Every structure is written in structure tokens, then in C-alpha cells.
């Protein structure tokens, strides 16, 4: 497993909105949840933090409802 800083750097670089995409991930997330795009972008940042926490915590973690919405859309 990569060290914590390497993992965090990789998560910060994770781009869910593909360049040139006509319908970005963040736009779809906002539309499907009735959120503003700014709120969706914040939720994506929280998702990154959750992934980091899940990967580094010695105990199981549970996402918030907002993070869960991002997670489920990312899975699809």
C-alpha cells in the first residue's frame, strides 16, 4: 500500500470530470441530486477525503449520505 502522502496526492489528482465530456460527472451528480454544481464539486472533495479515510483508518468507516451519492454514481 502506498504511503499516506502518496495516496493523498493520487486522490487529489483523481479527475472525475473528463476533459471534453459533454456531460460532466459533477453536472450529472448535481442534476440527479438536485444540487448546485458548486455543491456537487464540494461533495466530490468530501468523497476524496472519505476514500483516503477508508484506506488509512484502522477501523471501518461509513460515508455520509452525500458522500454515498457520489460513491454510487462513481460506481456506475
C-alpha positions as CSV (number, residue, x, y, z in Angstrom):
1,X,0.0,0.0,0.0
2,X,1.4,3.5,-0.9
3,X,2.3,5.8,2.0
4,X,-0.3,8.2,3.2
5,X,1.1,11.3,1.2
6,X,1.4,9.3,-2.0
7,X,-2.2,8.1,-1.6
8,X,-3.5,11.6,-0.8
9,X,-1.6,13.0,-3.8
10,X,-3.1,10.4,-6.1
11,X,-6.6,11.1,-4.8
12,X,-6.2,14.8,-5.3
13,X,-5.3,14.1,-8.9
14,X,-8.3,11.9,-9.4
15,X,-10.4,13.7,-12.1
16,X,-14.0,12.6,-12.3
17,X,-14.9,15.2,-14.8
18,X,-13.4,14.0,-18.1
19,X,-12.0,16.8,-20.2
20,X,-14.1,17.4,-23.3
21,X,-17.0,15.5,-22.0
22,X,-20.4,16.9,-23.0
23,X,-22.0,15.9,-19.7
24,X,-19.5,16.0,-16.8
25,X,-19.7,13.8,-13.7
26,X,-20.2,16.8,-11.5
27,X,-23.1,18.0,-13.7
28,X,-24.8,14.6,-13.6
29,X,-24.2,14.4,-9.8
30,X,-25.8,17.8,-9.3
31,X,-28.8,17.1,-11.6
32,X,-29.6,13.7,-10.1
33,X,-29.5,15.0,-6.6
34,X,-31.0,18.5,-7.0
35,X,-27.7,20.1,-6.0
36,X,-25.9,23.1,-7.5
37,X,-22.7,22.4,-9.4
38,X,-20.7,24.1,-6.6
39,X,-22.3,21.8,-4.0
40,X,-21.6,18.8,-6.2
41,X,-17.9,19.8,-6.5
42,X,-17.7,20.1,-2.7
43,X,-19.3,16.7,-2.4
44,X,-16.6,15.2,-4.7
45,X,-13.9,16.7,-2.5
46,X,-15.6,15.1,0.5
47,X,-15.6,11.8,-1.4
48,X,-11.9,12.0,-1.9
49,X,-11.4,12.6,1.8
50,X,-13.6,9.6,2.6
51,X,-11.6,7.3,0.2
52,X,-8.5,8.4,2.0
53,X,-10.0,7.8,5.4
54,X,-11.4,4.4,4.3
55,X,-7.9,3.4,3.0
56,X,-6.0,4.6,6.1
57,X,-8.3,4.1,9.1
58,X,-7.6,1.1,11.3
59,X,-11.4,0.8,11.9
60,X,-14.3,0.5,9.4
61,X,-15.8,3.9,8.3
62,X,-19.2,4.7,6.9
63,X,-19.8,7.5,4.3
64,X,-22.2,10.3,4.9
65,X,-25.4,10.4,2.7
66,X,-23.8,13.0,0.5
67,X,-20.6,11.0,0.0
68,X,-22.7,7.9,-0.6
69,X,-24.4,9.6,-3.5
70,X,-21.0,10.4,-5.1
71,X,-19.8,6.9,-4.5
72,X,-22.8,5.3,-6.1
73,X,-22.6,7.5,-9.2
74,X,-18.9,6.8,-9.4
75,X,-19.5,3.1,-9.4
76,X,-21.9,3.4,-12.3
